[in-house]
Amino acid sequence: MAPYFLYTPTLYVIENGKATHAGIGYSEDDHSISLWDVDSTVDFDLADTQEFWEFLETYE
């Protein structure tokens, strides 16, 4: 179901049986995760970030 397991932790949003969004990694500094495509490796320098709990609330 998940496209890859290169990063830990990774949170996938599953819609209709397919991963549509991914929150990857975790920054202790600002409690954020990196947002990236579900079908490519992440470039953490270019990735948008979102606060961890905000990410979870967005896709609940």
C-alpha positions in Angstrom: 0.0 0.0 0.0 2.8 2.5 0.9 5.1 3.3 -2.0 8.4 3.1 -0.2 10.0 2.8 3.2 13.1 4.9 2.9 12.4 7.2 5.9 11.3 6.7 9.4 8.9 7.9 10.5 6.6 8.4 7.5 2.9 9.0 7.8 0.8 8.2 4.7 -2.6 9.5 3.9 -4.5 6.6 2.2 -7.5 7.5 0.0 -9.3 4.8 -2.0 -6.5 2.4 -1.2 -3.7 4.5 -2.5 -1.2 6.7 -0.7 -2.0 10.4 -1.7 0.1 12.4 0.8 3.2 11.8 3.0 4.6 13.4 6.0 8.2 12.3 6.3 10.7 12.6 9.1 10.4 14.8 12.3 12.2 17.9 13.4 12.5 18.2 17.2 13.3 21.9 16.7 9.9 23.0 15.5 7.9 19.8 15.7 7.4 19.6 12.0 7.5 17.0 9.3 8.5 17.3 5.6 5.8 17.2 2.9 6.8 15.4 -0.3 5.5 13.3 -3.2 4.6 9.8 -2.3 6.5 8.4 -5.3 9.9 10.0 -5.0 12.8 10.3 -2.6 12.7 13.4 -0.4 15.1 16.4 -0.7 14.8 17.8 2.9 16.3 21.1 1.8 13.5 21.7 -0.8 10.6 20.1 1.0 7.8 22.2 2.4 7.2 21.5 6.1 4.1 21.4 8.3 3.6 21.2 12.0 3.1 17.6 13.0 -0.4 17.9 14.7 -1.6 20.2 11.9 -0.7 17.6 9.4 -2.8 15.0 11.3 -5.7 17.3 11.7 -5.7 18.2 8.0 -6.3 14.6 6.9 -8.5 13.3 9.7 
